[in-house]
Amino acid sequence: MTETPSFEQRLARAKFRAWHRGTREADYMMGGYFDRYHASWGEAELAWFEALLDEDDVDVMAWALGSQPPPEHLAGELLVVMQKLDYVDIPR
């Protein structure tokens, strides 16, 4: 029997997945977004972010930059916040 992961376990997994996307740009976008906003998330927000993590980086970046419309299941206030890109801190 497999136990359902706790909210905290899901957050930890989401953080890892956000910071290990495969490209530096996607890591900063997804990881930075997670770091800045996850503390205020409930179940719905975490479920949205987990769904976002399942998408291809190229698509997520296009939605965040506003160059492509997002699919309906990901559109909404959380994506609007992501589109501000004020959470990306690129080290020099």
C-alpha positions in Angstrom: 0.0 0.0 0.0 1.4 3.4 -1.0 0.9 6.3 1.3 -0.3 9.6 -0.1 2.5 12.2 0.2 1.8 14.9 2.7 1.5 18.5 1.7 5.1 19.2 3.0 6.4 16.3 1.0 4.7 17.5 -2.1 6.2 21.0 -1.5 9.7 19.5 -1.2 9.2 17.6 -4.4 7.9 20.6 -6.2 10.9 22.7 -5.1 13.3 20.1 -6.4 11.5 19.8 -9.7 11.3 23.6 -10.0 15.0 24.0 -9.6 16.0 21.1 -11.7 14.3 21.7 -15.0 17.3 21.2 -17.3 18.1 24.7 -18.4 19.3 27.6 -16.3 16.6 29.9 -17.6 13.8 27.5 -16.7 15.4 26.8 -13.3 15.4 30.5 -12.5 11.9 31.0 -13.7 10.3 28.0 -12.0 12.6 27.9 -9.0 12.4 31.6 -8.4 8.6 31.5 -8.6 8.4 28.7 -6.1 10.8 30.3 -3.7 9.0 33.6 -3.7 5.4 32.4 -3.5 5.1 28.8 -2.0 4.9 29.9 1.6 1.4 31.3 1.0 0.1 28.3 -1.0 -2.7 26.0 -0.1 -3.8 22.8 -1.8 -5.2 24.5 -4.9 -2.1 26.5 -5.6 0.2 23.6 -5.1 -1.9 21.4 -7.4 -1.7 24.2 -10.0 2.1 24.4 -9.7 2.4 20.6 -9.9 0.4 20.7 -13.1 2.7 23.5 -14.4 5.7 21.4 -13.6 4.4 18.6 -15.8 4.5 20.9 -18.9 7.4 21.5 -21.2 9.8 24.3 -20.3 9.5 25.9 -23.7 5.7 26.2 -23.2 5.9 27.4 -19.6 8.4 30.1 -20.6 6.2 31.2 -23.5 3.2 31.5 -21.2 5.1 33.4 -18.6 6.5 35.8 -21.2 3.1 36.2 -22.8 4.2 35.1 -26.2 1.6 32.2 -26.2 -1.7 31.9 -24.5 -1.8 29.3 -21.7 -4.1 26.3 -21.7 -7.3 26.9 -19.9 -6.4 24.7 -16.9 -3.3 26.8 -16.2 -4.7 30.2 -17.0 -5.7 32.5 -14.1 -4.3 34.6 -11.3 -1.3 32.4 -10.5 -0.1 32.6 -14.0 -0.7 36.4 -14.1 1.6 36.6 -11.0 4.2 34.4 -12.8 4.1 36.8 -15.8 5.4 39.7 -13.7 8.8 37.9 -13.6 9.7 40.1 -10.5 10.9 37.0 -8.7 13.7 36.1 -11.0 17.0 36.9 -9.4 19.8 36.2 -11.8 23.3 36.0 -10.1 26.0 37.9 -11.9 
